[in-house]
Amino acid sequence: MSCMCPLFRLPDPCLWVRLQRLYFLPVFVQVVLAMPYDTPIPGYMNNTVNTMRLWSAKAPNDFNLKDFNVGDYIEAVLDRNLAENISRVLYPNDNFFEGKELRLKQEYFVVAATLQDIIRRFKTTKKGSPERTSFESFPDKVAVQLNDTHPAMAIPELMRIFVDIEKLDWDTAWSLTQRTFAYTNHTVLPEALERWPVELLEKLLPRHLQIIYRINQLHLDRIATLYPENMNKLRKMSLIEEDGCKRVNMAHLCIVGSHAVNGVAEIHSNIIKTDVFRDFSEMEPQKFQNKTNGITPRRWLLLCNPGLAELIAEVIGEDYVKDLYQLKKLLEFVDDAALIRDISRVKQDNKVKFAQYLEKEYRVKINPSSMFDVHVKRIHEYKRQLLNCLHIIAMYNRIRMKPAALFVPRTVIIGGKAAPGYHMAKMIIRLITSVAEVVNNDPVVGSKLKVIFLENYRVSLAEKVIPATDLSQQISTAGTEASGTGNMKFMLNGALTIGTMDGANVEMAEEAGEENLFIFGMRVQDVADMDQKGYDAMSYYKRIPELKQVMDQITSGFFCPKNPDLFKDVTDMLFKYDRFKVFADFEDYMKAQEKVSKLYQNPKEWTKMVIRNIAATGKFSSDRTIKEYATEVWGVQPTDLKIPSPNEPREAVVEKAKALRKM
């Protein structure tokens, strides 16, 4: 039956509740029911529909009549509320203890329910056959990819199931567990790698903490054998951090409990091998590899930008949809006047549609012939929305200073969400919206510069803004962005990139040629050298007049006259403890933006560069990424075999399978 999911306001006809698959989970002193909701994920023209299973927390007893009858109305529904709170809110604020506790409950709830489901599926073979009782083939049938540290509790949970419930000996259980799990790291920022307080684990999941302690002891014994009398190695590689509050390092648990560890871009994978997890990489170099992220061209081109998709198909055929490397054929048409004209027309049509959307939703009228300069991603200091904001203010000052001068009209569009407990990210949004209020209402500026902050940025909004974008901003401090996928989506949809040599930008520059991107700023080694000698923000402020003017305006309350000190936290951070060195890249960023404006005045050359970028996106298909995971991590070989449609004879499919095996 279709149903209402707790995370959605309206019924979803594609979401099916599976009442026959309820699982009981012990969470702290409470037993919680995990109710599965299935939603179909269809493949592209291959008769395959996969299932994404979501979980909702329910209480075994919704209502306690005994408590109700004695007047304790809150206690009567307390169990239900405590249980349902687990899956009621996505990303609870974990700046306080109750938030941390809820976050850990959520992570355990999802992995425990999923592992119970996996075990059930493994045991249940063909209909009518007896259940599997041996787990020897478990890693051959099951691969679990740990997406960052959030599902790390799956490792001790699977060990608990194997040892406590299935009664396997420890060594066998550990071998099966390691061969089942693989870990993908998505960040190099230390604060983003989870470290759970031992005290909290002891309270909520005491058996799992016991298992983690034993895993750690065996891990430390191995290190001591390989590196005798090296106490520093033991301290740095332990799963338990002893400095201050004792914590479990979940990234270390993921590495120790997995047979493969990967980053999501070449530069990121090198950083985790040579810096973040250097000791682990030296001990087990064969574990570490790279899997550069990818995007699906079906959603991020065919679905969201049908005009461009159809145009490309007319030029090189439709096969590129399943083999994105075929986009290289576009290079043969870089100088083709008809293609240049048609690419420009499709982009302009998309911009007009998005301008109409903005006027309707945001009550802001923008010039669709202006450059759409877009910066959409999670709001975070390392992603440097602040650098973009400083550039906006500098452009505003230039227009005010010389209103009659030639200026390439721009609409700067910024979007993204801040974590609920991330004060600085919220202040960055506040600054951007305050700057937008001043810029958009200044008659001197007029239509030369507009600033839009997209509220509630989400996939459906991304599908509107990405096809309309001229310039994609990917400006994180070098060495901080793991990969990014937005950069790939923009590139595929005909936007040019201004960015640092960080994350997947590096590989985009390799594929398209660095001359076809607007690369600026420090490289990873430059950042490391600056960390060694020290970063002095004040020296840039004193040396660069435009930067000084911009910062003086923010500090003086120019953009918030009713509360001049509103952005004191932001300016203090930029001057005193900016880990991401905004000022250090400001000057080079301004020069790169001037190159952007100059090229935009030559539509033909701009569009030629767009075609070269689209032609270079073949590597960034998720098809390539998933094939690499399948063959190099999960140990399975992808095939092009289609599941038969209902009216296709079974014999024909068997013959196809035999033919494929012979190839």
C-alpha positions, 0 to 999 in steps of 0.5 A, spaced: 500 500 500 502 507 498 503 511 504 505 517 508 512 517 510 514 521 516 519 526 512 513 528 507 507 532 508 503 529 502 502 521 501 507 518 496 504 513 491 511 510 490 513 509 497 510 502 500 510 500 507 512 493 508 508 491 514 511 484 514 518 486 515 518 489 522 524 489 526 525 489 533 531 493 535 534 495 542 535 502 543 538 504 550 532 502 555 527 502 550 525 497 544 523 500 538 520 497 531 523 499 525 518 499 519 521 499 512 518 503 506 520 501 499 521 506 494 523 503 487 529 506 483 528 504 476 534 503 471 535 506 464 531 502 459 534 496 462 528 493 465 531 493 472 528 496 478 532 497 484 529 498 491 531 503 496 529 501 503 527 507 508 526 506 515 521 509 520 521 508 528 515 506 531 513 504 538 511 497 540 505 500 544 502 506 541 498 508 547 498 506 555 491 505 557 493 504 564 497 511 565 492 514 561 486 512 566 490 515 572 491 521 569 498 521 566 496 523 559 503 525 557 506 518 560 501 514 556 504 516 549 511 517 552 514 511 549 511 512 542 514 519 542 521 517 544 521 512 539 518 516 533 523 522 535 529 517 532 526 518 525 522 525 526 528 530 524 533 529 519 540 532 522 538 534 529 542 540 532 548 536 536 551 542 539 548 539 546 548 532 549 541 531 547 542 532 540 548 528 540 544 522 543 539 523 538 544 523 532 547 516 535 540 513 536 539 515 529 545 512 526 545 506 530 537 505 528 538 505 521 544 500 521 541 495 525 535 495 521 538 494 515 543 489 517 537 485 520 534 485 513 541 483 510 541 477 514 534 475 513 535 476 505 542 472 506 538 466 510 532 466 505 534 463 499 530 460 493 522 459 495 521 452 499 529 451 500 532 451 507 535 457 510 542 458 509 546 456 516 553 457 514 556 464 513 562 462 509 559 465 503 556 472 506 562 476 503 561 473 496 553 475 497 553 481 501 557 488 500 556 494 505 559 500 503 560 505 509 559 512 506 563 516 511 563 515 518 555 516 519 554 508 518 560 506 522 556 502 528 555 497 523 561 494 524 560 492 531 553 491 530 555 486 525 560 483 530 554 482 535 550 479 530 555 474 528 558 472 535 552 473 540 546 471 535 549 466 530 554 464 535 560 464 530 567 464 534 571 471 534 576 470 528 571 467 523 566 473 525 571 478 524 574 475 518 567 475 515 566 483 517 572 485 514 571 482 507 564 485 507 565 492 509 568 498 505 569 505 507 569 511 503 572 517 506 568 524 504 572 529 508 579 531 510 576 536 516 578 533 522 571 536 526 567 532 520 570 525 522 565 523 528 568 521 535 563 519 539 564 520 547 565 513 550 560 515 556 555 516 551 556 509 548 557 506 555 550 509 556 546 507 549 550 501 546 554 498 552 555 491 548 557 495 542 563 499 546 565 492 549 566 489 542 569 496 539 574 495 545 576 488 543 577 490 536 581 496 538 586 491 543 587 486 537 588 492 532 593 495 537 597 488 538 598 488 531 601 495 531 605 493 537 608 487 533 609 491 527 612 497 530 615 495 537 616 500 542 613 505 538 608 508 543 606 514 538 604 509 533 599 506 538 596 513 540 595 515 533 592 509 531 588 507 536 580 507 536 580 510 542 582 517 543 585 518 550 586 526 550 581 529 555 574 526 554 575 519 552 572 518 545 571 513 539 574 515 533 569 512 528 574 513 522 579 509 525 574 504 526 571 504 519 579 503 516 580 497 521 573 494 520 574 494 512 577 491 506 578 497 502 578 505 503 577 510 498 577 517 497 573 520 492 578 524 487 585 523 486 587 529 490 583 527 496 585 520 496 592 522 496 591 527 502 588 521 506 594 517 504 599 522 505 596 526 511 589 524 514 590 517 515 598 516 513 600 511 519 594 506 516 596 507 509 603 505 511 601 499 515 596 497 509 598 500 503 593 495 499 587 497 502 587 505 500 585 507 493 581 512 489 574 512 486 573 519 483 565 521 484 561 521 478 554 524 476 548 520 472 547 524 466 540 521 465 538 526 471 543 531 470 542 532 463 536 528 460 531 530 465 533 537 467 536 540 461 532 536 455 534 542 450 541 541 451 540 533 451 536 533 444 541 538 441 547 533 443 543 527 440 542 531 434 550 532 433 553 525 435 547 520 436 544 518 442 549 513 445 552 518 449 547 517 454 549 510 456 557 512 454 558 519 456 565 518 453 562 519 447 561 526 448 568 527 446 566 527 439 563 534 440 570 536 439 570 535 432 564 541 432 568 546 436 568 551 430 561 549 427 557 555 427 551 552 427 552 548 434 555 554 437 549 558 435 544 552 438 548 551 444 547 559 446 540 559 444 539 553 449 542 556 454 539 563 453 532 559 453 534 556 460 536 563 463 529 566 461 525 560 464 529 561 470 529 568 470 521 567 470 521 563 476 526 568 480 521 573 478 515 569 481 518 566 487 523 571 489 519 578 486 526 580 483 526 582 476 533 580 473 536 581 466 536 574 463 542 577 458 546 578 464 551 573 466 548 568 471 554 567 476 552 561 481 555 558 487 550 553 490 552 548 495 552 547 503 554 553 507 561 552 510 567 556 511 571 552 507 567 552 501 568 560 502 562 563 500 565 569 504 570 570 498 564 570 493 561 575 498 567 580 498 567 580 490 560 582 490 561 588 494 568 589 490 564 589 484 558 594 487 564 599 489 566 599 482 560 600 479 558 606 484 565 609 483 564 609 476 557 608 474 558 610 466 564 605 465 563 599 461 561 593 466 558 586 464 552 585 467 551 579 473 546 576 476 550 572 482 546 567 485 548 563 492 544 558 495 545 552 500 543 550 507 547 551 514 547 546 519 542 547 525 548 548 530 553 552 525 553 559 527 558 562 523 554 559 517 548 562 519 552 569 519 555 568 512 547 567 510 545 573 514 551 577 511 549 575 503 542 577 504 544 583 507 549 585 501 543 583 497 538 588 500 543 594 499 545 592 492 539 590 489 535 597 491 541 601 489 538 605 483 546 607 481 547 599 480 540 598 477 540 592 472 548 591 472 548 587 478 543 583 482 544 578 488 539 572 489 540 568 495 536 561 493 532 559 499 531 552 501 536 549 496 534 542 494 535 537 488 529 540 485 531 547 485 538 545 482 535 542 476 532 549 475 538 553 476 544 548 473 542 548 466 541 556 466 548 557 469 554 561 465 559 561 471 560 555 476 563 557 482 568 552 486 572 556 490 574 552 496 581 552 499 585 547 496 586 541 500 579 542 503 574 539 498 574 532 497 571 532 490 564 535 489 559 533 484 556 540 483 562 542 479 561 536 474 553 537 473 555 545 471 560 542 467 555 537 463 550 543 462 554 548 459 557 552 465 564 554 465 568 553 472 572 558 476 575 555 481 581 552 485 585 546 484 581 542 489 577 536 489 575 534 482 576 541 479 583 538 478 581 532 474 576 537 470 582 541 468 586 535 466 580 532 462 578 539 459 585 543 459 587 548 464 586 553 459 578 552 459 577 553 466 578 559 470 583 557 475 586 561 481 589 561 488 594 557 492 595 550 490 595 544 496 603 545 497 602 553 498 597 552 503 601 547 507 607 552 506 603 558 509 600 553 515 608 552 516 610 559 516 603 562 519 597 566 515 597 573 517 590 576 514 592 583 516 598 584 511 593 582 506 588 587 508 593 593 509 596 591 502 590 590 498 586 597 497 579 594 495 580 588 500 581 594 505 575 598 503 570 592 503 572 589 510 571 597 512 564 597 510 562 590 513 566 592 520 562 599 520 555 596 519 554 599 512 550 593 510 546 593 516 546 600 519 541 598 524 545 593 528 553 595 526 556 590 530 552 584 527 557 581 523 563 582 528 563 574 529 565 574 521 570 580 521 573 577 527 574 570 524 577 573 517 582 577 521 584 572 527 582 565 526 580 564 518 583 557 517 581 557 510 585 563 508 580 567 504 584 574 504 590 570 501 586 568 495 582 574 494 587 578 489 588 572 484 580 571 485 579 578 483 583 577 477 580 571 475 573 574 475 576 579 470 578 574 465 571 571 466 568 578 464 572 579 458 571 572 455 563 573 456 564 579 452 566 575 446 560 570 446 563 566 440 569 564 444 565 563 450 561 558 447 567 554 444 570 553 451 563 551 453 563 546 448 570 543 450 568 543 457 561 539 455 566 534 451 570 533 457 565 530 462 565 523 460 570 521 466 565 524 470 559 519 469 557 515 475 556 509 470 564 509 470 564 510 478 560 504 480 563 500 475 570 501 478 567 500 485 563 494 483 570 491 480 575 493 484 571 493 491 565 489 491 568 483 487 563 483 482 563 484 474 558 489 471 554 486 465 549 489 460 544 483 460 537 486 461 532 482 465 527 480 461 520 484 460 514 480 462 512 478 454 519 476 453 521 468 453 525 466 458 529 462 453 532 468 450 534 471 456 538 464 458 541 464 451 543 472 451 547 470 458 551 464 455 553 469 449 555 474 454 559 469 459 563 467 452 565 474 451 
